[in-house]
Amino acid sequence: MDAEFQCHCGRVRGCVADVAPGRVSRVTCYCDDCQAFLHQLQRADLLDALGGSDIVLVAPASISFLQGTHELAGLRLTGSGLYRWYSRCCRTPLGNTLGPTTPFVGINTCVFAHGAAILDNMFGTTRGAAWGKFAIGGIPNGMAHVGPVAVMRIAGLILGWRISGRTWPHPCFDRVSRKPKWPVSVLLPDARQALRASCGPNPSRRM
């Protein structure tokens, strides 16, 4: 099935084509960078109670934007960090990418206007906690850490997307120049350090 998504105010809309549990991978990421990104956007309300983000990894070529691309922008927490894409209109996180030649986009499921049961049907349930050491108070009871089997499956998906040409067209990078399609800023070290107090397993303050 196709999964439509949008930012919270609806100005940015898009679609992920041909999704099914066997075509994607879903994890709950607790890393302090994902937490910092949402704090920087002033959207910490999108983190779960333990600081997690529900992320679905999909092939870049499966994503198409239908409207509102003029609202898109990217942020890197460091000069070599992930490209983290969001809507400027309502500061909704839209997807994370490593770069133009590594074929995956990690989409925060908050952009899909579907209930939990429908999300599970489209993407499968989460395969575990990534970077659970940064979870606030520890990962939920019953949730496993992302282990070698899950990591190998993700690597297999990415390799398959590369071999089958699913890197292009990429929703965020130009194929010829390999440059981002949208403006990208890099967080200054002092700003990144200031976010640390709100992130990780023992946050001293919440933004």
C-alpha positions in Angstrom: 0.0 0.0 0.0 1.0 3.7 -0.3 1.4 5.7 2.9 0.7 9.4 2.7 2.3 11.7 5.2 2.3 15.4 6.1 3.7 17.9 8.4 1.6 18.9 11.4 0.1 22.1 9.7 -0.5 20.3 6.4 1.6 22.6 4.2 4.1 19.8 3.3 2.6 16.6 2.0 4.1 13.5 0.5 3.8 9.7 0.0 5.8 6.6 0.5 5.0 4.1 -2.2 4.5 0.3 -1.9 5.2 -0.1 1.8 4.9 -3.4 3.6 6.6 -4.9 6.7 9.0 -6.9 4.5 10.0 -3.8 2.5 11.0 -1.5 5.4 12.5 -1.7 8.8 11.1 0.0 11.9 13.0 0.8 15.1 12.6 3.1 18.1 15.7 5.3 18.4 16.7 6.7 21.8 20.0 8.3 20.7 20.8 11.7 22.2 21.1 13.2 18.7 17.5 12.3 17.8 16.5 13.8 21.2 18.7 16.9 20.6 17.2 17.4 17.1 13.6 17.5 18.4 14.6 19.8 21.2 16.3 22.1 18.7 13.0 22.2 16.7 11.1 22.8 20.0 9.2 19.6 19.3 10.2 17.5 22.2 6.5 16.7 22.5 7.0 14.2 19.7 9.4 12.1 21.8 7.9 9.3 23.7 8.0 9.3 27.5 11.5 7.8 27.5 13.0 10.0 24.8 12.4 7.7 21.8 11.5 8.4 18.2 9.6 5.8 16.2 11.5 5.6 12.9 10.7 3.7 9.7 13.6 3.1 7.2 12.5 3.3 3.6 14.2 3.4 0.2 14.7 7.0 -1.1 13.1 6.3 -4.4 9.9 5.3 -2.7 9.3 8.9 -1.4 7.7 11.6 -3.3 6.7 15.1 -2.1 3.3 16.3 -3.3 3.3 19.8 -2.1 5.1 22.3 0.1 8.7 21.6 -0.8 9.5 25.3 -0.4 9.0 24.7 3.3 11.7 22.0 3.6 15.1 22.5 5.3 17.8 20.4 6.8 19.9 20.5 10.0 23.1 18.7 10.8 24.1 18.6 14.5 27.7 18.4 13.4 29.5 18.9 10.1 29.6 15.2 9.5 26.3 14.2 11.1 23.1 13.0 9.6 21.1 15.3 7.5 17.9 15.8 9.5 15.0 17.2 7.3 12.1 19.1 8.7 9.3 21.5 7.7 10.0 25.2 8.5 6.3 26.0 8.7 5.6 24.0 11.8 9.0 22.4 12.6 7.9 18.9 12.0 10.7 16.3 11.6 10.3 14.6 8.2 13.3 12.3 7.7 16.9 11.5 8.4 19.5 10.7 5.7 23.2 9.9 5.9 24.0 11.3 2.5 23.2 11.1 -1.2 24.8 7.7 -1.9 23.6 5.8 1.2 20.1 4.7 0.2 17.8 5.1 3.2 15.6 7.7 4.7 14.5 7.3 8.3 11.0 8.8 8.6 9.5 9.7 12.0 6.1 8.0 12.1 4.5 11.1 13.7 4.0 12.3 10.1 1.6 9.5 9.2 -2.0 10.3 10.1 -2.9 6.7 11.1 -3.6 4.9 14.3 -1.1 2.5 15.9 -2.8 -0.6 14.4 -2.7 0.7 10.8 1.0 1.7 11.3 1.8 -1.8 12.5 0.0 -3.2 9.4 1.9 -1.0 7.0 5.3 -1.1 8.6 5.3 -3.9 11.0 6.0 -3.5 14.7 9.3 -2.0 16.0 12.2 -4.4 15.8 13.6 -3.0 19.1 15.4 -0.1 20.7 18.4 1.5 19.0 20.8 3.3 21.3 18.8 2.3 24.3 21.5 3.5 26.7 20.2 7.0 26.1 16.6 6.2 27.0 15.3 8.1 30.0 15.0 5.6 32.7 15.8 2.6 30.4 14.0 1.1 27.5 10.4 -0.2 28.0 9.9 -3.6 29.6 9.6 -6.2 26.9 11.4 -4.2 24.2 14.6 -5.7 23.1 17.7 -3.9 22.0 18.3 -3.8 18.3 20.6 -6.9 17.9 22.8 -8.4 15.2 19.9 -10.0 13.4 18.1 -6.7 13.1 21.2 -4.9 12.1 22.0 -7.4 9.4 18.4 -7.1 8.1 18.7 -3.3 7.9 22.1 -3.7 6.1 20.5 -6.2 3.7 17.7 -3.8 2.9 20.1 -0.9 2.2 22.3 -3.1 0.0 19.2 -4.3 -1.9 18.0 -0.7 -2.4 21.5 0.2 -3.8 21.7 -2.8 -6.1 18.1 -2.3 -7.4 18.7 1.4 -8.1 16.3 2.6 -5.3 18.7 5.4 -4.3 17.4 7.6 -7.1 15.4 9.7 -7.5 16.3 10.9 -4.0 13.8 13.2 -2.4 16.5 15.3 -0.8 19.5 15.3 -3.0 20.2 16.2 -6.7 21.3 13.2 -8.7 23.9 15.1 -10.8 25.5 17.4 -8.3 24.9 15.2 -5.2 24.0 18.4 -3.3 21.0 18.9 -1.0 17.9 20.2 -2.7 16.9 22.2 0.3 18.9 24.6 2.5 21.0 22.9 5.3 22.4 24.5 8.4 24.9 23.1 10.8 24.4 23.5 14.5 27.2 25.4 16.2 29.1 23.4 18.9 27.9 25.7 21.7 24.3 25.3 20.7 24.7 21.5 20.4 26.3 21.4 23.9 23.5 23.5 25.3 21.0 20.8 24.3 22.9 18.0 26.1 21.2 18.9 29.4 17.9 17.9 28.0 19.0 14.7 26.4 20.2 11.3 27.5 19.3 8.9 30.3 19.3 11.5 33.0 18.2 14.9 31.6 18.6 17.7 34.1 16.0 19.9 32.3 13.3 19.6 29.7 12.9 22.2 26.9 
